[in-house]
Amino acid sequence: MSLLASHPLFRSLFELKGNPRITVLTEVMFGIPYNLFAPFFSVYMIALGMNDQQIGSIASLGLVLQVFSALVSGAIVDKFGRRLTLFITDLLCWSMPCLVWAIAQDIRYFAAAAALNSLWRISLTAWTCLMVEDAEERHLVHIWTWIMIFAVSSAFFAPVGGWLVNRYGLIPALRGLFIFGFIVLSAKAIILYIFSHETARGVQRMEETKHRSLTDLLSEYRSVFFELLHSKPILAALSLMIIMNIYTTVSNNFWGVLFTTKLGFAESQISVYVALRSIVMTAGFFLLGPSLTNIRHYRIPLWVGFGTFVVSQALLVFMPPQSILWLSISVILEGVAAAFVNPMTESLLAVSMDSHERARVTAMVYVALIIVISPFGWIAGQLSAIDRSLPFALNMVLFAIGAALVWWIGRTITFSQSAQEEAQK
């Protein structure tokens, strides 16, 4: 116990109180059901008669709809509070889509679920504000690291999904997993609502916006948008997050397709490699996390991470079919790269924002993010229809651009505890 208490990550976890503590600890309740069904999502769609282009179109449809939800998220979160908004939108954007996916028959069901799921951008703004607004800044990197750990380590349960697929068949197993997801995600929303409290800034914004309409609040976004455009730290963090979100869109929708078609592995084996990646990523968080405490020292971790990502994606593009060795190396490298990149990019964005306008700035950041990445679901679908490895060649190019961006950012921008002051320069 004393050894754990002395580890920087565990020490930070023990020191967390209130909203940061409950938001971190309940993340596992999202990660377990999500990692049970997510690895099989694209092959589930194919099993129900959809093709690569339709999968890509649904991904882009969800992203386009997210533009609207991200745009209104700041105003909604400010007017109705972080806590209540998070509770309602979590039920709408995660619990309800699980029910729709469970009974899906064709593309219409997935389009309806994508519309509901697009509300998760409102949920994300509320959740982020609830977690970080009352947190000490010295804990931010470790808070995001713990979020990644709980989310990723939940994928250790992914082989259970593979066993169910092998035992009952893909479609029946996934329908059952979506029902399980509905139950656990609903429970998570309820527990988080009960044990959290509105943040001090949230109470202040609710009072300030009590007698104002959402339309009136949205009219103020113009000034927030120009504030964002003039903030070099926010734009720098946003550019890195764009790359990571395109990669996530591509991998979430087409990794399973590549795995089962061009690489020639069985559907039930998907979860084994998802679990391997999660084990490596979790180990990386514990081994690398303690060194990622100073946000100003971000360049080396991001260079190493993006470089490792390039190699992992290159292996997917060029490896021969059914090569367990090369696929394992690719998955391991991907896990290591994510352990470097994910906590650091999230933390850079968190410290670059003015805490007094966090909800609205967060909303505008995600609007910009989604507008840029929304075509890439469709683009990846078109590439996959030509060759199943081409979406991952796209990832290689993006990660190379990311490494170059880190070099440019390091020469022109300084991140610090008062990074938002750059916006005034």
N, C-alpha and C positions, 0 to 999 in steps of 0.2 A: 504493500500500500504506500509506503514511504517513497519507494522508487517511482511509482506512478505520480505521486503528489509533487515530486521534484521535476517531472517532465514539463517543459514549458506549455505544451498543449493542454495537459491535464490540469496544470496550475491555473491556466486561464479559465478552463471549464468550471473548476471549483469556485472561482472568484465571480463568475457570472451570477447575476440576480435578476429577478423580475422578468420583463419581456424578453431580453436577450436569452435568458436561460430557457424559458419555456419554448421559444421559437426554435432554438437549436435542438432541444431534446425531443420535440415532436416531429422533427424532420424525418426520422426513421419510419414514421407511420405513413409518410408519403412515399419514401424510397422503396419499401418492401412491395406493395402492390404494383407500383409503377414498373419496377424492374422484373416483376414476374410476367407482365404482359408486353412491355415495350419491345423486347428483342424480337418478338414474333409478329409485331404489328403489320409490317409490310407483307410478310408471307401469308398472314391471315387475309389481307386484302386480295392477294393474288388467288388464294384458295376460294374466295367468294366471287371470282370471275373478273377482277380488275387487272389492268395492264400497267406497265411502267409509266406511260404518259398520264394515266388517270391518278396514279399514286402521287406523281409530281404535281398534278393540278390540284389535288386535295390539299397538299402541303402548302402550295402557294395561295389557295383560297383561304386557308386558315391564317396565313400571314397577312393577307390583305385585310381581312376582318379585324385582325389584331391592331391595325393602324387606328381604327376608330376607338376600340376599347382602351388602347394606350393613351390616345388623345384626351379622352374624358376622364381617365383614371385619377389624375391629380385633383381635378375639381371635385369628383365624387369622394375621394379619400379625405379631402379637407372638409367638405360639408358634412359628411355622415360619420367621420371618424375612421381611424385606421382599423380598430378592433371589429366594429360592426360590419364594415365594408368587407373585410377579410372573411368573416364568417359566411356572409351571404354569397359572395362570389366564389368561394371555395366549393360550396355546394353546387352552384350553377355550372362552374367551369370544369370540375373534376368528377363529382359524384354523378351528376346527371349524364354526362357523356359516356361514363362507364356503362350505364344502363342501355344507352342507344347502341354502343358498340356490341353489347352482349346479345342484342337481337338483330344485328345488322344483316341485311340480305343483299344489298347492292350499293352502288355509289351514292344513292340518295341518302341513305342512313349515315354514311361517312361525311357527307356534306353538312347534314344537320348537326352531327356531333362536332364537326369543325367549327360551326357557328357558335355553339355553346362553349366549346373549349377555348375559343378566341378570347373569352372574358378573363382568362388567366392573367392577362396583362394588368387588369385592374387589381386582381388578387396579388400580383407580384409587387405592385407599387405599395399597396397597403401592408403587405408582409415585410417588405424591406424597411419601410418607415417604422413599423412596430418593433422590428428587431434592432435597428441601429440608432434610433433617435435617443434612447436612454442608455446606450452603451458607452463605455469609456473608449476613447480613440485608441488607446494602447492595446485594446482587445480586438480591434477590427479584423486584422489579418487572421488571427486565430479563430475568431467567430466564423469567418468565411471558410477557413480550413475545416472546422468542425462540421459545418453545413455540408461540405463536400464529402467528408468522411462518413457521416451518417447516410447521406444520399447514396454514395458509392458502395459502402459496405453492405447496404441493403441488397445489392446485387448478388451477394453470397447466396441468397435464396433463389437466384435464377435457375440453378439446376433442378429445383423443384418443378418449375414450369416446364423444363425439358422432359422430366420424368412423366409429367401429366400428359404432355403432347404425345410422347411415345406410347403411353398406356391407353389413352382414350382417343387419340387422333387430334389433329390440329384444331379444327373448328370447335368440337365439343369442349376441349380443354380451355381454349381461349374464352369461350362464352362463360365458363365457370370462373376463370380468373378475373374477368370483368365484373362479375357479380361480387366476388371477393373484394375487388378494388372499390366498388361502390360502398360496401360496408365499412372498410377500414378508413377510407378517405373521409367519409361522413363523420366517423368517430373522431378523427384527427381534427376536423373543423370544430367540432363541439368542445373537445378538450382544450384546444387553444383558446377558444372564446371564454371558457369558464375560468381558466387560470391566468389569463393575461389582463392587462388594464390599459386604458387609453394613455398614450404618451403625453408628456407635458406640452409638447409642441402641438400634438393633435387636439388637446383640449382648447388650446389657444386659437387654433385655426377654426375649430367648430364654432367657437364664440364669434370670431371675426366674420364668418360666412353665414351665420344663422339666418339673417334676414336678406340674403342675396340668392338669386336664382343661379342654377347651373349655367344658363346661357350667359349671365353677367360674369360669372367666374371664368368661363371659357374665353370671353373677350379679352381677358388680361394675358392670355397666353402669348400674344404677340410680343409683349415686352420680355417675357420669359424666354421666348425663342431667340430673340436678339441677344439676350444675356448669354444663352448657350453658345451662340455663334461666336461671341467674343471671348469665350473662356477656352484658352488653349489647353489646360489640363483636361477639361471635360471632353473636348474634341479628340484629344490624344487617346484617352481611355476608350471613348466610343469607337474609334477606328480599330482598336484591338478587339473589342467585343464584337464588332461586325464580322471580323474574320472567324472568331470562335463560334458565332451563331450560324454562319453559313456552313461551317464544318459540321455542327450539330445537326442542322437540317438535312444535309447530305447523308450523314452516317445513320441517323435515326430512320430514314426512309429507304435507304438503299444498301446498307451493309448486309442485312439479312438476305436481300435479293442476290447480291454478289456471292454470298456464302453458300447459298443453296443451288445456284445455277452455274455460274462460271467456275467456282471453286469446287463444286461437286460434293459438298457435305450434306448430311441429313438435317432436316429441320430441327429434330430433337437435340442436335449437338450445338445449336446456336448458344444455348444458355451456358454451356461449359466454358466457352471462350469469353462470354460476357462476365462470368464469375472470375475467370483468370484475370481479365483486365481490371476488375474491381479490387481483387486482392492486391495486385501490383500498385494500383492507385492509392489504396488505403495505406499500404506499407510506405509508399512514397510520401504521403501526407505526414506520417509520424516521423519518418527519418529526415525529410527535407523541411517540414513545417517549422521546426524550431529555428531554422536559419533564415526563414522568410518573415522576419519581424519588422524590418525597417523598409517602409514603402519606398524610400528614396533609392534603395539599392535594388532596383527592379530589372535592370538591363541584363545582367548575366543570367538570372533565372529564366527570363523570357527568351533570350537567345538560345539557351540550351533547350528549352521547351519547344520552341518553334522548329529548331533544327531536328530534334528527335521526332517531332510530328511528321516532318518531310520524309524521313527515312521509313517511318511506319506506313505511311500511305504509299510510298514507292514500292514497298514489298507487296501490298495488296494489288497494285497495278501489274507488277511483273512476275509474281510468283506463279509456278505451275499449279494445275489443279490438284486438290487433295494432298497438298504438302503441309502436314501437321507441324513440322518444324518451323517453316517460314511463317505460317500463320500465327503460331505461338509467339515467335519473335516480334511480329508486327503488333500483336495485341499487347505484349509486355511493354514495348517501346511507347505505344499509345498511352498506356497507363502512367508511365513515368513522365511523359510530356505533360499530361493533364495535371499531374501533381505539382508541376512547376508553374504552369500557365494560369489555371483556373482561379486559385485564390488570389493571385497577384493582380489579375485584370479586374476582378470584382472589387478588390480593395482600392485600386487606383481610382475607380469610378466613385467609390464611396467617399474618399477623402477630397475629391475634386469638387464636390457639391457644397453649396451654401446650405447649411443645416436649416436655416429659416425658410427656405423655399424648396426643401428636399422633395416634397410630393409633386409639385408642379414641374420642377426641373427633371425629376425622374421620369415623369410622364412624357415630357418632350424628348428626352434622350431615347426612350423606347420607341416613340413615334418615328424618330429619325432612323433608329436601328432597323425597325421593321420595314420601312419604306425601301431601304437599301437592300435588305436581304430577301424581300418577298418574291422577286422573280426567280430566285435560285432553286426553289422547289421544282418549278416548271423546267428551268434550264437543266437541272440534274436529271429530271425525268426524260428529257429529250436525249441527253448524253447517254443515259443508261439504255435507252432503246437502241442506240447505235452499237454500244459496247458496254457491258456491265461494269467495266473497270474505269470508264472515263470520268464518272463523278469523283472518283478518288484521285485521279490526275488533277482535276480541278482543285481539290484540297491541297495537293502538293504546291501548286502555284500560289494559292492563298497564303500558305504558311511561309513560303519564301518572301512574299510581300510583307508579311507580319514581321519577320526578322529585320527587313530593311526599314520598316516603320519604327521599330524600337531604336535603331541606330539614329534615325532622324529625330525622333522625340527626345532622345538623350542629349542631343546637341542643342535643342531649342527650348526645352521645357523643363522646369524643376517642380517635382511633386514634393510637397511637404505637408505638415499639419495644417498649414494655412494656404493650401494650394489654390483655394478659391480666390485668393487675392490676385491671382493672375488675371482674373476676369476684369479687374479694374485697370489693368495696365494698357 
